[in-house]
Each structure stands twice: as C-alpha cells, then as structure tokens.
C-alpha cells in the first residue's frame, strides 16, 4: 500500500486536516455498496436490532487462553426490563470468527465505539487493541469490527490501518459518526506517534476494500501520548458530527482538548480549542438542536493548569457554528451549589462523563463519575437538562452504600470509573477496582423523574465469561 503526502490547495476542501495531512491510496468500495442502504441504520449499540441499547464492557487486563492482559469485551444485551447479564456475548481474539490470536499485553477492549457501519439495521462494534504487535512492530495496535445481526454480534474483520509506520498504539481511542455529512458513518481512531488521528470514510462492508483514510498530527499534541479519548456528536445541528479530541500539550502532559469541524476547508482552522480535559460526551442539554459538550478533567491544578481541586466538569453549549462563544461555559465541581459532596484532593470528579436523556423529557442529562471519592471508593452524580441548560437543583448521587445499589463501598473500588447513559433506559456504572481489580458493572433503571435503584443489577467478569485471573479491570471501558 502506498501513501502520499498531500498539501492544501486553495479551494480544494479536505475533510480532516492539520499542518500534516496524509491520504492513503486505497481501492474504492465495489459498486454493490449502495445496496447496504436498503435497511434503516440502527442506533449505536443496538447490536441485535431490537430497538434497545446493549452494553459493551471492556476488560483490557483480562487473561485469555493463559495470556495475561490479552483483553476481552463482554456485551450484555438490553431487554424490556433493562440489561440482563444472562444474555451476553464474550468477544476475545480467540473467539471464532475474530481475526488474530489473544497474546499477552494486546489490551483488546481498551476502547470501544459503535455505529451501523454497513447500514444493515444492526449496530456494529469497534474494539481497539493498542498493544497488538504486527509484523515485528511492537505495540502497533489494531482495531476489530464485530458485526451485528438479529442474533447479536458475530463475525468480524480487522479495520484498516493505513499509516502503520507513522504511529503506534492504534486503537487506544475510538469514535464513530458522520463526520463529512454524506449520510454514511465514518470512523476515527486515536494513536501515538507522528500521526495521532486517523479517519476512514464509510460506508463499510463485511468484505472488500475500505474507502480512503486520512491521518493527521498537530503541533498542539504530544505524540508520545497521542489522542487518548474521542467522542462525537452533532454540535452544529446540521446533520454531521463534530469530533472531540483529547491529547496532551506538546512537551508536557497537560490536557489539550479540541473540536474538529469537517465542514471547514481551511486546514489551519478546522480545530477549535475547548477547555482541557481527559474525557468528554456530547448531547443536547437544552433541546435547541445543537449538541453540547461536557468535558471532564479529574486532575488537580498542581498537575494540570486546566484542572481543579478534586476535579471538574465544563459544559460548553453548542450553536450553529459549533461551540457557542456567546454563552459562558458552565463549570461544575463538588463545591458548586447543589452538587453533592465537597471538592477534596484526589476525588477525581469528572473522571468520566456521559450525556443522555434519562427521564425522557427531550433534554440530555449528565452523569459524572468521581472514582476517587472517599479514598477511591467512588461515587456518581447526575444532573438534569432543561430548556435553559443543565440544572444544579434536583441532583442525584449514588455510591455502593446507597440503598438499593448492590455491593458495599470499599477502598480501591473506584465506583464511577466509567459511566454510560442509554436514553430512557438505563445508566451503567463501572468500578474497575472492585474485588481487587476484578472489576464490576452496575445498571440503574430510569424513570420520568430520574434514576431509581429499584431493580438495580450488578454483573462481574465471571457472570459474562471473563476470567478473573490477574486483574482484568472489568469495566475499564463502557459503551452503550
């Protein structure tokens, strides 16, 4: 496969571009691709097409076939009564139909993302294995696509990696969305090296060649860390998804966060800086048709100038031109009036964030993980959206000691390590440190007034087929 460096020419729009843009010379898809549009595309994470969100749980530290930290992903399927761990699919690189072989330190399941990549009515699952060694290249990284079907996930192929000589740890971050507005899902992959972001255009098929890919690096980003987290959503309200990128500043480990707008043809201006953080989620909080961005920064100000004591979350509201500069971002800490708790060193408030409509009122609500609360026992906080933005009244919070939540808060559990909202269905919470590093995940059901602990469930690695040898870190990653 040959690669060309392409420079910007005035009047020639290029989708994802920075100071360096590389485009792979890839064979176009066969003309049979339009047939894939016959079905209505499924929502992300609806792998069996039943209209209910399923939950992907990553355990990148899992032992598979005796190989330590090979990694695994369990998918728990949704039902009319919520997530049921009795219906699950375990995916490893030793699973029949999945390319590759489970090897030590592959870290399969470090990142996950979902979209109906072939628009057949079933969402597909993208899984990153940034520790994968390829052709003598240590930690080259790999991304696998597992296909959805009426019976759930089955069959897979390796995702394109066109710039292997220019990066390592390909697949450490993943996102999917329609970044170019052509109606087809596209895929973004984070990595380290001189190229830290790769995007590949959809649509995709189960066999045959991929469409073109573009890779980029930027002087804002520290290539040693690369792009560590990605999220996406329609911030402009124009039917295409913006991409939120998280990395570290050049020559430091301070957070650098930016939003990429694929409409902008001037490659010097396609990125706009956001408040620095390490995680983000996108959703329409105020119901104005423009998705808003919640950015979590769990670090202390002594470690990162963009941080805050105990951590913080910044909400940037969207508008027709992207982030709305006429609205002051909302900054939340545990010292914010109405937010439970108090800002204490090491709380890690904002260690994870998720936006989704919990109560069905048409406004995205915000779940915040605080895995360092009370000596790493952990806590989650939920704030609700409204026509005027996020409310700091009626806030809910939960720990493992909350009545109805299974388990008991213990030092090192890190409850709230990840949070994930499925609209009007459930909130998933993980504690990767539960039971000495085994990890666990919880599901809380939604009501018209918020979350309830009635019917709350817990599932650990053993209940979904993941080995507890070593420290699997079940719940290190959530997608739903």
SELUMLO-570560 format. One record per atom (N, C-alpha, C): x negated, y negated, z. Coordinates in steps of 0.001 Angstrom, whole numbers, plus 500000, padded with zeros to 6 digits. Each point is the difference from the previous one (the first is absolute). Example, Ala and Ser with C-alpha at 12.3 -4.5 7.8 and 13.67 -1.06 7.14 Angstrom:
<nodes>
486810505690507800500890498810500000499100498800500000500350498950499280499180498810500060500770498910500730
</nodes>
This chain:
<nodes>
499147501195500000500853498805500000499111498755500000500284499084499103499210498786499926500724498868500687499225499052500500500573498844500686499402498738499383500802498985499921499539498739499450500201498896501018499095499058500023500232498787500788500682498994499097501095499472500481500764499051499194499994498657500685499693498939499257500016498650500561501299499319499621500377499017500791501256499295499785499884499075498809501047500000499174500073499066498884501261499168500164499864498706499812501137499108500181501164500456499130501175500073500616501200500382499276500219501496499934499072500795500518500173501447500013500337500445501404501267500273500290500366500390501360499456501382500323499462500142501211499531501289500483500546500190501389500498501191500268500847500180501147499278499825501326499010500807500281499293499884501264498568499627499704499583498872500505498716499472499607499376499222501149498702500060500078499235499154500913498781499572499235498940499613500693498768499628499319499451501144499179500312501238500365499572501171499250501238500787499635500167500320498725501127500824499570499475501075499092500305501233500282499629501123499160501272500692499561500046500417498745501156500716499503499543501304499383500604501091500410499615501308499483500634500227498640499223500618499106500525500394498706500640501365500156501306500017500239500718501236500248500997500249498878500243501262499725500946500365498961501411499632500430500769499315499148501371499651500393500838501246500214501092499828500722500929501100500203500664500395498681500400501252499939500703500473498815501340499283499863500535499990498787501249499282499752501201500639500682499805501145500610501113500625500726500313499292501306499157499063500417500166499331501287501372499350500184500598499312498988501295499365500231501082500940500493499901501287499688501026500929500467500075500049501511498886499659500673499975500018501457500930498955500589500415499033499209500860498934500499501475500397500012500287501225499547501397500410499932500645500052501379499227500366501019500524500073501361499825498660500703500889499729500962499834498812500831498878500266500994499043499096500070498850500201500880500445500089501453499410500921500729500311500165501422499295498932500816500531499724501168499328499110500939498726500676500505498988499216500375498791500609500562500324500904501180499280501103500085500082500981501092501295500813500020500823499895498948501131500913499876499570501122499063499283500979500556499316500993499184500946501033499393501155500222500621500937500991499456501243499364499385500008498683499874501056499304499275501360500041500646500057500198501329501306500076500676500456498664500552499258498939499706500380498672500463499551499675501403499248500892500631499520499777501367498478499952500011499451499072500763498550499868500067499388501154500769498882500497499500499211501022500657498748499348500577499346500678500922498852499431500697498749500811499705498952499312499531498693500620499795499105499661501184499410501020500602499172499835501191498590500490499684499048499095500006498629500359499688499222500418501235499222501080499845499092500481501050498635500201499372499276498913499726498728500124499274498911500739500765500189500184501313499020500742500783500320501477500120501022500476499296500451501384500159498982500993499447499863501113500699499194501120499524500853500860499070499461500302498833500721500793498999499081501117499514500437501234500144499175501119499558498647500037500681499964499547501261498751499980500746499117498810499702500428499102499125499206498828499627500464498793500831499134499515500871500344498901500892500219498712499220501037499266500380500321498693499426500231500072498489500470501156499538500395500092498593501234499154499738500950500011500947501162499133499910501241500676499459501153499517500457501292500559499605501065498916500060501087500223499278501177499134500046501231500875500189500810499690500995501290500662500187501099499045499548500954500511499265501158499213499584501231500574500675500653499183500816501224500380500690501164499361499241500975500819499627501089499520499152501132499392500818500623498988499416501131499349500631501277500802499837500965499711500859501309500667499942501056499006500461501248500426500029501063499121500462499823499631501467499258500802500737499769499715501422498561499589500276499322499518498961498637499511500193498951501003499561498771499754500437498888500876499629500090501320500751499760501090499280500067501329500587498689500732499716499214500245501054498719500659499801500157501456499573501221500540500070500231501372499537499954500090498483500127498866499320499876499964498539498795499138499653498917500648499689498765499270499730499188500701498917499070499251499428499017500541499064498622499616500498499117500972500114498608499755500365499164499965498730499209498928499860499170499830498807498546499863500423499153500873499488498547499900500156499381500290498642498692499904499929499337500349498746499868501513499827500494500756500958500115501452499834501416500436499658500925499019499873501378500311499633500065500395498535500736501045499691500152500440498614500501498857499127499302499776498893500387498954499067499356498656500249499292499853501135499310498742500301498540500127499564499497499068499188498631500110499497498968499948501120498858500629499760498890499940500936500054501100501032499089499905500952499898500951501102499722499227501271500651500382501080499760499334501278498551500182500414499324498882500257498598500008500397499823499097501216498993500255500765499746499196501195499861498527499632500656499153500783499892498540499892500634499415498745500847500734499312500726499403498866500941498892500458500580500135501208500933499012500563501225499815499117500485501093499437501231500017499216501149499521500902500732498992499553501071499430500811499632498705500691498824499440499679499616498708500579500969498900499612500522500062498784500974499018499515501071500727499205501219499464500026501088500530499189500785498837499401500642500262498885500922499044499381500991500807499183501081499353499581501028500725499267500696499098498993500369500616498887500869499400498986500462501134499101501057499764499271500437500966498993499147499760498765498820500584499979498998499659498999500419500404498595500724501105499865500437500429498676501489499750499773500604499211500865501405499563499902500934501156499641499874501115500747500866501145499765501088500146501053500122498987500897501009500046501035499522500555501318498697500305500086499402500522501230498719499231500287499884499458501206498791499279500370498821500964500064498832499508499693498763500762500032499098499452501092499050500798500454499142499629501121498554499900499550499382498867500282498573499779499762499256500211501316498907500757499948499216500301501196498536499696499724499382499218500880498589499671499869499113500921500820498879500417499404498983500801500684498654499322499771499721498929500743498803499195499722498679500707500283500026501125500715498765500725500278499674501075498986500818500146498976499777501035498987498669499792499272499214501072499881498768499968499227500292500503498593499507499286498986500262500363498613498714499988499197499681501115499385498848500109499094498731499453500624499780500358501266498798499563500683500069498608500575501106499319499814500180498646500529500686500110501364499242499800501066500540500109501354500995498878500265501140500373500553501054499036500339500472499200498792500044500639498850500542499310498823501464499658500213500732500916500608501416499783500253500887500484498872501241500294500351500947500515499014501423499673500444500877499848499030501429499803500253500767501106499297500952500582500704500832501074499463501446499544499925500680500334498911501427499750499861500738501321500183500924500052500953500844501175500205501404499623499536500572500854499158501231499638499306501250500365500803500979499105499980501286500266500620500878500856499110500989500640500611500954500829499258501236500197500872501007500664499469501227500235500767499736500819501253498938500789499981499661500821501163498876499403500828499648498764499713498926499358500754498718499913499202498890499845500689498714499796499353499380501317499562499502500020498776499284501165499502499258499629498724498860500635499780499207499707498820499283498675500139498822499886499443499209498780500180498970499869498890499454498821499897498861499769499120499113498931500638498754499992499591499067498986500475500266498697499272500014498926500754500216498686499407498713499503499358500138499172498973498843499478499283499049499235500919498702500158499766498990499230500740498944499521498995500308498950499236499192499628498833498663499339500302499756499559501219498786499225500279499128500688501046499890501313499927499382500766501071498585499529500333499252499557499014498622499576500275499933498646500695501145499301500092500005498646500550500615499908501391500453501132500528500601499948501331499810501314500725500298499959501297500102501181500842501290499898500804500375501114500618501165500069500875501272499505499297500105500389498739501205499750499210501178500697500676501053499256500257501169500558500663500095499652501471499128499108500506500098499618501418501220499124500255500552499388498942501236499217500093500802500229498731501331499989500131500885500268498861501235499111500067500503499626498838501295499324499894500564500276498620501309499961499903500667500164498712501049498914499847500259499601498766500990498972499716499902499593498551500942499207499560499975499486498629499231498686500005498707500076499832499154498821500144500013499108498752500404500543498859499986499199498768501396499665499486501039500446500691501351499617499637500550500669498760499419501153499605500480500662498796501023501089500292500368500148501281500993500985500369499452501356500366498706500209499825499369501267500333499171499860501280499958501043500828499161499923501205498521500073499650499215499209500686498549499991499862499402500417501340498722500325500002499331500477501208498734499202500246499788499581501246498787499305500422499255500873500999498675500067499836499160500850500843498842499174500542499777500062501316498876499323500626498801500921500131498811499392499989498753500749500103498921499066500532498785500505500122498848499176500331499116499873498764498981499119500080499060499869498895500168498702499253499497499967498767500121498782499200501406499823499466500720501089499830501424499950499679500754500467501227500850499138500528500713500334501239501490500196499789500483499704498786501410500163499690500136500507498568500777501050499826500306500521498679501508500059499838500505499522498876501428500109499714500181500773498703500989500876499978500302500801498823501452499792499631500240499744498712501330499670499516500830501260499810501273499902500372500945501064499727500658499796498661500888500894499580500473501167500752498990501134499979500289501046500788499109501141500129500753501277499632499258500998499592500591501297499695499234501073500758500600501189500084499378501085500743498791500565499276499962499832498701498853500417499200499680498892499017498868500095499343499645498992499016499172498889500594499562499081499153499089498936500406500717498904500769499215499270500785500508498844500712499917498764499118500767498988500352499865498705499355498739499313500488499767498792499511498786499264500341499907499640501470498755499879500479499716499599501378499111498775500000500150499195501019499159498820500170499407500008501399498739499634500101499336499957501290499447498627500271499927499635501277499539498648500305499278499940501335499140499004500095499329499639501230500090498497500139499675499480501176500154498571500218499009499545501052499504498783499858499021499480500934500522499805501411501342500063500181500550499920501352499752501279500781499832501105499301500089501314500623498641500620500249499867500651501128498797500739500350500129501400499416499159500301498990500119501273499306499740501198500884499280499803501110499751501122500905501284500477500672500948499076500209501308500361500559501014500249498893499891499231498918500931500119498902501404499595500389500975500434499206501407499753500311500467501101500942500405499602501216500306500956501059501486500277500162500832499084499541501447500189500125500664499254498863501095500575499489500782499389498933501485500096500335500743498983499629501453500052500044500529499221498810501293500136499704500538499327498828501476499701500191500496499038499220501405499624500035500253498802499120501266499746499707500391498935499081500083498665500744498869499358500188499935498748500750500625498854499218499870500004498675500515498897499187501479500150499666500554501193500163501399500232499665500264500078498514498971500295499220500149500021498549499906501409499405500110501002500867500046501351499473498668500672499816498935499417500513498710500663499989499385499900501381499114500923500296499440500095501338498651499313500106499856499196501031498693499475500360499257501052500819498700499928499983499155500958500705499262499279501120500099500529501213499319499416501151498742500829500274498850499346500035498716500685500145499335499598501304499426500981500675499278499759501242498569500505499870499046499116500287498596500390499999499290499231501105498688499924499901499179499246500948499219498936499243499661498924500699499276498901499375498573500413499647499503499436498940498634500274499573499020499684501126499097500929500267498959499864501025500557499967501422501223500503500186500562500086501341501046501111500013500637500194501165501124500940500044501288499291500374500068498681499754501216499238500250501048500333498943501259500011500407501082500342499086500148498962498897500197500480498780500375499172498867501223500635499360501068499233499864501253500496499441500436499075498872500503500585498922500418499196498856501200500647499346500780499178499283501115500492499206499623499818498532500194501041499209499698499971498576501289499880499211500033499057499084501176499756499166499635500339498563500568501097499483499668500469498671500501499111498876500809498979500307500480499102498946498945499005499571499008499755500848499062498908499765498909500457499039499878499314498860499022500387498994498617499427500280499932498937500802498702499429500361499362500879501067498986500785499621499470501016500893499335499418501249499711498702500014499418499405501199501064499693501047501276500012499606501067499565500901501009501090500343499713501229499603501010501038500201500109500433501464499000499654500811500036500317501417500245498736500821500885500122501016500217498910500947499783500551501397499194499285500771499688500483501343501212499918500915500080500976500879501001500047501058499276499994501337500730499830501100499351500146501311499326501369500109498801500020500537499220501224500036500613501059500902500003501236499536500506501109500796499587501315499395500407501080500636499548501333499614501135500914499566501220499535500097501164500766499565501093499018499596500891500431499132501095499119499586501181500830499539501141499327499927501212500596499453500790498883499334500817500361499014500717499022499187501492500319500035500840499001500251501444500169500026500678498649500099501263499937499600500730498728499961500697499759501342499375499243500866500504499748501349501223499094499990499960498943499184501077499005500032501037500200498901499857501033499180501005500316498995500111499011498874498904499278499697500056498997498944499564500548498645499742501305499911499577500602498743498512500014499790499249499393500924498540499988499929499453500772501194499241501025499734499464500796501099498990499197500799499961500263501278499091499335500928498905500986500408498917499484500560498824500812500288499668499899501480499928501139500666499536500047501392498576500533500009499092499247500583498578500365500049499602500237501448499515501186500300499562500331501345498498499885500155499578499369501086498575499919500337499851500366501473499511501199500247499924500534501359498768499558500759499069499292499339498699499746500613500004498754500889499033499985500906499817498862500890499259498882499261500203498734500405499322498893499303498484500061500103499474500667501019498544500137500097499448500930498925500854500867499479499579500936498963500378499524498600501055499191499904500484499519498715500649498637500228499497498950499369500577498668500210501489499917499685500506500896499141501420499987499660500842500765501008499366500630500983500728500778500998500530499149501133500559500653501002500545499333501175499880500945501185500000499459501188499933500849501182501151501001499982499662501270500049501009501044499972500561500313498630499634499191498983500486500219498646501164499103499629500289499911498703501087499143499547500545500498498664501187499516499671500626500241498699500407498660499423499685499770498722500387498774499318500980500334498884501143499330499993501006500193498967499925498842499028499705500315498738499939499009498929501239500196499132500821498972499887501242500116499242499737499839498509500751500768499196499837499971498562500884498965499340499611499638498769500758499050499201499795500285498532500562499172499117499925500265498558498587499987499445499079499366500686498611499972499550499094500865500869500594500917500739499218500832500910500163499503501421498957500065500825500104499474501361500467498552499994501018499711500801500626498676500015499185499057500877499292499086499365499133499075500736500783498909500706501318499896499733500800498984500684500498500483501355499832501272500300500448500560501279498794500395500833500010499574501244498907500344500902500073501481500352498910500728499832500022501417500381500346500162501478500697501083500308500363500318501370498916500875500607499396499531501088498951500757500680500581500610501274499865501295500133500532500732501143498876500639500794500052499850501321499152500747500918500895500493501134499434500718500926500799500419501153500210498870501001499437498841499714500285498801500797501090499145499360500485500399498825501087499271499356501290500200500799500705498912500251501250500091500754500946500995499347500511500926500790500924501009499516499351501315499621498665499998499837499284501229499658499569500686501297500370501258500201499663500683501263498488500120500210499604500019501272498605500198500359499246498697500149498694500112500075499109498845500095498730500323499234499426498983499387498785500201499213498839500331500922499470501210499840498874500460500810498926500568499087498783499779500373498885500490499195500127501496499766499905500381498719500041501408499647501370500567499712501067499183500065501346500509499736500160500488498562499375499322499058500077500337498573501413499795499435500680498973500491501285499590499444499791499649498525500798500619499124499800499788498567499095501038499376499647501041500755499198501065499420500700500698498849501318499967500012500796500483498881501267499162499919500534499850498793501227499226499780500830500682498922501317499842500095500880500511498953501255499145499932500403499639498789501216499238499758501045500886499326501223499934500473501111500732499408501289499629500707501119500275499363501304499611500541500527501104500911499766499862501293500413501013500958501509500016500237500601498825500121501400499925500431500984499783498857499521499989498772500898499930498855500638498662499755499393498910500480500596498682499805499436499266498788499164500673499221499434499381498812498728499227500240499500500002501221498765499298500332498967500998500511498774499873499500498938500880500463499638499681501443499798501037500772499589499893501398498534500421500103499347499620501072498562500221500141499688500882501193499324501114499739499473500860501060498503499759500118499538499863501236498589499706500280499458501052500953498885500596499632499335500939500878498956499314500857499949500376501274499008499480500958499336501213500655499139500712499263499483501276500501499048499883501179499474498798500269499081499830501124500672499589501301501322499797499963500733499551501188499795500973501169499772499426501187499868500790501234498992501146499847498768499591499731498885500949499880500281501058498937500371499530498832500191500862498829501147500992500144500950499730500908501203500829499985500872499610498814500137498692499751500659499520498801501447499594500183500473499163499064501354499457500030500367499547498601501300499928499715500466499377498764501008498908500333500075499007499128500905498862500157500774499825498704501284499695500086500842499805498820500697498653500083499804499181498968500667498703499878500895500047498777501101499255500046501022500123498972500040498773499100500289500266498710500081498939499017501350499305500013500036498804499398501238499224499883499851499042498825501055499266499697499960499063498884498989498882500215499630499758501235499021498946500290498602500562500254499850501302499875498697500609500212500010500971501167498832500366500454499898500984501071500422499391501335500799500736500758500492499516501290499104500506501127499830499176501014499275500426501199500965500183501167501267500170499682501008500381500996500484501407499660500479500709500995500491501347499764498927500991499614498773499725500414498860500846499639500072501322500780499666501105499325499947501305500643498543500461500138499741500793501027498674500598500143500155501408500564499046500864499657500061501404500386498597500507500322499929500859500998498806500781500286500452501449500186499060500880500283500390501376500292500682500130501365499948498937500790500702500014501286501396499401499909500381499509498806501348499473499816501001501162500052501081499804500719501023501048500123500452500459498623499972501289499763500441500579498741498905500255498994498817499401500234498860500250499112499255501231500514499862501033499196499325501209500473498544499729500361499505500712501013498604499890500384499800499101501200498729499833500355499593499163501126498790499180499574499998498716500336498866499144499663498758500457500743498941500249499237498730500433500572498867499208499372498962499774500776498838499262499518499431500666498748499792499212498974499404500502498766500986500488498961501317499990500315500978500466499010500035499117498755499930498676500228500066499003498924501359500056499272501072500089500777501357499927499479500173498664499280500479500036498767500061498789499186498812499862499083499165501055499945498871499954499076500446499713498585501151500547499627500649499684498731501506499898500230500643499102499276501457499882499998500469499970498553501187500548499760500529500043498635501522499972500067500602499019499305501451499852499974500556500561498696501040500822500111500824500388498854501327499268500148500363499195499019501186499142500087501229500762500473500656499456501039501274500508500506499969501496500302498829500502500369499888501439500251499215500290501270498733499599500063499172500341501145498762499133500057499405499983501170498665499438500192499107501146500448498927500214499282499010501005500377498839499318500709499506500640501039498885499500500806499013501148500181498719499695499925499016501044500266499100499609501159499418501025500606499000499843501058498861500953499654499028499539499215498942500899499525499143500603501109500017499376501192499192500519501102500737500951500917501282500245499748500803500880500850499337501371500153500051500515501230499453501328500293498545500149499545499195499041500431498566500093499747499598499900498551500785499300499193499648499822498592500777500879499057500913500836500544500882500753499105500881499042499211500560499015500698500909499058499380501433500481500023500927499066499791501425500325499963500739498865499300501227500304499567500855498998499372501392500074500614500665498861500069501346499871500551500922499398498952501266500300500127501022499370499173501085499435500900500288498703499848501089499335500701501055499617498978501265500297500299501093499721499074500415498537500070500646499541498922500460498621499916501497499926500263500429498814500449501421499692500166500231498586499485501245499551500024500310498645499541499438498931500927499564500395501167499424499034500949498500500196500197499404500913499260498557500213500142499664501462500141499005500296500819499552501372500199500640500613501234500173501316499962500493500722501161499073501177500271499874500351501265499218501192500348500867501257500005501298499830499810500876501171499894499595500825498784499723501254500214499587500861498895498570499824499566499191499258500789498592499830499659499304501359499957499103500164499036499292501269499843498497499769499990499274501064500308498546499981499946499543501250499265498979499856499173499416501171499366498490499819499961499296501061500328498545500004500010499452500826498861498695500134499909499402500716498878500477501443499876500086500695501118500381501416499935501390500200499425500911499049500256501375500155499526500131499819498499498974499455499354500042499831498541498789500639499325499425500985500648499001500834499349498572499525500034499706498937500730498635499468500051499243500623501175498787500432499747499173500593501043499622498955501045499950500423501265499562499112501074498519500198500327499287500767499204498556500135500196499329498641499809499035499690500872499373498690499936500990498931500415499962498878499337500925498890500268500624499577498677501127500591499631500577499696498687500448498564499829500321499308501115500463498623499895501301499904499226500919500908500286501308500034499354500709498657500211500372499356498925500630498693500102499040498849499799498732500306499676499068498927499652500551499170498866500760500643499118500657499347498869501475500369500015500860499025499719501432500256499809500446499348498702500910500661499319500626499402498828501434500467499908500930499053499880501389500400499921500884498879499518
</nodes>
